[in-house]
Amino acid sequence: MLSDLTDSDLTDEELRGVALILLAAGLDTTANMLALGTFALLRNPAQLAALRSDPALADQAVEELLRYLSVAKQFMRTALEDVELGGQTITAGSAVILSFHTANRDPGRFPDPHTLDLGRKDGGHLAFGHGIHQCLGQQLARVELRVALPALVNRFPTLRLAVPADEIPLRPETADIYGVKSLPVTWDA
């Protein structure tokens, strides 16, 4: 992507800015998604076994993990004009906080939303935002996850948590990006 952009009409300063956003913003979120995805799979052995037994499930698994985990929890936006939403008027200039995690767990949209189900076929999660604010690096993140998660779980077939799941330290709720502070794992040689 960056190579293609060097042939664009972007200035060197603009190109550096795009590169910084794509690399820096994508690193923290994708690294946390890999760790959280691994944690979620290790806590759900049937789902982990399904991914190990069917490599074709990787695309669907990534989308379900993105829905289930939502590393970017919320964003604030400002209404540019009066809008009616759910019977409520949001006036121009009002701040609106969008909770991706809550939207991705909406029982009106996702059956049994608090269950990790790699067989779930209905996409439409908001892990990468929506509309003009959708994440520019979402396709790169998806590719990284589609390659890394199956490779990890297949390379280490006995991978398991080294401590009880409730001892895994999570980032505080106030953190911009949700994730684990550390993920102690072990496996058989």
N, C-alpha and C positions, 0 to 999 in steps of 0.2 A: 504494500500500500504506500509506504513512504517512498519507495523507488519511483512509483508511478507519479506521485505528487511532485517529485523533483522536475518532471517534464511539464508541470502545469504553469500557470501564470502567477503562482504565488511568489511573493518576495521571499528572500532568505529569512527575514524576520518572521513572516507569516508561517513559513515552512517549519522553522524552529518551534514556534508556538503550537502548531498542530502536532508535531512529533512529541513535544513534551506532554501535551494533553493525552494523546493516544497511549504513550508509554507509561507515564506516571499514573494517570487515572486508572488505566487498565491493569497495572501491576497489583495494586492493593486489592482491588475488587476481585480480580481473577484468582489471586493467591488465596484470599479468604474463601472464595467459592470452592476452590479445590479442597481446602482443609475442611470446610463445613460439609461439603458433599461426601467426602470420605467418612467424616464423623456420622453423618446421617445414614450412610450405607452400612457402616459397622454396627449401628444401633438397630438396623432393620435387616437381619440376616436373610430373610426370604427375598427381599429386594436385591440384596447383594448377590445372592445365588442366581437370581434371574439375569442380572447384568453379566455375570461371569459365564453363564451358559449360552447366552444369546448376544453376540457382539453387535448384531443388527439393532439391538435395543438401545444402543448408545445415544442416538439422536433424541429419542423419546425420553430417555433417562435424564439427559441434560436439561431438557425443557421442564420436566417434572421437578428436578432438583432446584432449578431457578425459581419455579413457582413456590415450592415448599419452603425455601430458605430466604430468599429476598435479602441479599447482603446490603443493598441500598434500601434503607427502611422508609425514608420519607424525604420529601422535597417541599419547599414552599414556593408558591407562585402568587402573582398578583393578578386579579381579574382586571382586564383592560376595558371591559364594558359590563353592564348589568347582565346577569345570566340567571336563569331559573334552573335549578337542579334539585330534583327530588322534592318538589313543592316548596323549596326555599329560594329566596332571591339573594344572590351574591352580588353586592353592589360594586361598581367600578372602583378600583383602588383598594379593595379589601384583600387582605392576605388570606390565602387558602393553603392549608397544609395537606398534602397528599400522602397517605400511608400506603405504600406499595405492599407491605406485608399484610395489612388488613384486606386490601383489595384482592390479593392473591389467595386469601383464605375465606373469601366470600362464599357462604353456602348456597346463595342464590345463583352463583356462577359455576362453582365446582362442587360436585357431589363428594361428601365425606372429605372436606377440604383440609382437615388436620391430619390426614393419613398420607404418608408417602406411598405413592402407587406408580411405579415405573411403567405400568401398563396403561396409565391414563392417556387417553387420546385427545382430549380437548385442551388445546393450548390457550392462548389468549392471556397469558400472565403479563404483568407489568414490571417484571424484574429490570427491564432496560428502559423504563419510562414509556411514553407514548407520544405520537404526533411529532411536532417540530422539536420537541425536547428529548426525543429518543436518543439513546446512547450511540455515538458515532462508531465506537469500537465493538458493538455487540456481535458482529459476525466473527471477528477475531476471537473474542472471548468464547463464543460457542465452539469454534474449531479447537481452541486450546483445551476446553473441557471435554469435548468429544474424543480427543486423542488421549489426554492425560488420565481421565478416570478409568476407562477400560484397561489401559496399559498398567496402571497401578494395581488394580484389583486382580488382574490376571498374572502379573509378574510376581505378586506376593499372595498366593492362594490361601495362606494361613494367617494373613494380616488380621490383627485384632487389637482392641484397645488394651493398653498396658495398665490402665487404672479403671475403676468403675466410671461409667458414663457421667454420673453426677459429680465427679471430681474434675471433669474437664473444665478448665477456666475459660469463660467466655468474655468477650469485650463488654464493657459496661453499656447499658442501654443508651447512654448519652453519646456514645461513639458514632461518628458519621457512617462508618462501615461496620456492619455486624460480622463477627467472626469469632474464632477461638484464639485465645492467647497462645496456647500450645496444644498439641495433639499427641500425647505419648502413645505410641503403638509398639507392637512387637510382632514377631512371626517366627515360625520354625525354620531352621536352617535346611 
